[in-house]
Amino acid sequence: MEKSKIDLYLTTNAKYFEPSAIPIIRQKMEAASDDALLTLQATDLKDPTVVLLVSIFLGALGIDRFMIGDIGMGVLKLLTCGLCGILTIIDWFTISKKVKQLNLSKVSMIM
């Protein structure tokens, strides 16, 4: 795959991944075919900032967990009002990292 395409993808989507994951993604993209780049560009990545804002305003209802596909914890937070706010506060500090890990796993499955 062309180096310019890889650089363009990584600079455009760097906010969706942990900084330590960028070299890993680069290595996988260099070894992948051109079809993989097309699939990557079509992949819907979650924005950690948007999920964090949803977590701040609607986290007690579990909507943030539903957005990242964690249905079980979403239902638990919905039924218990975020375990009386404890899980909600924990998610304020951890949800961005979870979203970035989710995005990395999506990319890893494609490559």
C-alpha positions in Angstrom: 0.0 0.0 0.0 1.2 3.5 -0.8 2.9 5.4 2.1 1.0 8.6 1.2 -2.4 6.8 1.6 -1.4 5.3 4.9 -0.2 8.7 6.2 -3.4 10.4 5.0 -5.5 7.8 6.8 -3.6 8.0 10.0 -3.5 11.8 10.2 -7.2 12.0 9.4 -8.2 9.4 12.0 -5.6 9.8 14.7 -8.1 11.1 17.2 -9.9 7.7 17.1 -6.9 5.8 18.4 -4.5 5.8 21.3 -1.1 7.3 20.3 0.6 4.1 21.1 -1.6 2.2 18.6 -0.6 4.3 15.6 2.6 2.4 14.8 0.8 -0.9 15.1 -1.9 0.3 12.7 0.8 1.6 10.3 2.6 -1.8 10.2 -0.6 -3.6 9.6 -1.6 -1.2 6.8 1.8 -1.5 5.1 1.4 -5.3 5.0 -2.3 -5.2 3.8 -3.7 -4.9 0.3 -5.3 -1.9 -1.4 -8.8 -3.4 -0.8 -8.1 -3.3 3.0 -7.7 0.5 2.7 -11.1 0.8 1.0 -12.7 -1.3 3.7 -11.0 0.8 6.4 -12.2 4.1 4.9 -15.8 2.7 4.9 -15.5 1.6 8.5 -17.5 3.6 11.0 -15.3 4.6 13.9 -16.7 6.0 17.1 -15.6 9.5 18.1 -14.3 9.4 21.7 -15.3 13.0 22.3 -18.9 12.5 21.3 -19.2 9.4 23.5 -17.7 11.3 26.4 -20.2 14.1 26.0 -23.0 11.5 25.9 -21.6 9.9 29.0 -21.5 13.2 30.9 -25.1 14.2 30.0 -26.8 10.8 29.6 -24.5 8.4 31.3 -26.8 7.5 34.1 -29.2 6.0 31.5 -26.5 3.8 30.0 -26.7 5.4 26.6 -22.9 5.7 26.4 -22.5 1.9 26.9 -25.2 1.2 24.3 -23.3 3.4 21.8 -20.1 1.3 22.2 -22.0 -2.0 22.0 -21.7 -2.9 25.7 -25.4 -3.9 26.0 -25.1 -5.6 29.4 -23.6 -2.7 31.2 -26.0 -0.4 29.4 -29.0 -2.2 30.8 -27.4 -2.4 34.2 -26.8 1.4 34.2 -30.3 2.0 32.9 -32.0 -0.1 35.6 -29.9 1.1 38.5 -29.4 4.7 37.4 -25.6 4.1 36.9 -25.4 2.2 40.2 -26.5 5.3 42.0 -24.0 7.4 40.0 -20.9 5.4 40.8 -20.5 3.7 37.3 -21.5 7.0 35.7 -18.6 8.8 37.3 -16.2 5.9 36.6 -17.2 6.0 32.9 -16.5 9.8 32.7 -12.8 8.9 33.1 -12.6 5.6 31.2 -15.1 5.8 28.3 -12.7 7.5 25.9 -10.1 4.8 26.3 -12.7 2.1 25.8 -13.9 3.8 22.6 -10.3 4.0 21.3 -9.8 0.3 22.1 -13.0 -0.5 20.3 -11.8 1.4 17.2 -8.5 -0.4 17.3 -10.2 -3.8 17.5 -12.4 -2.9 14.4 -9.3 -1.9 12.5 -7.4 -5.1 13.6 -10.3 -7.3 12.4 -10.2 -5.7 9.0 -6.4 -6.0 8.6 
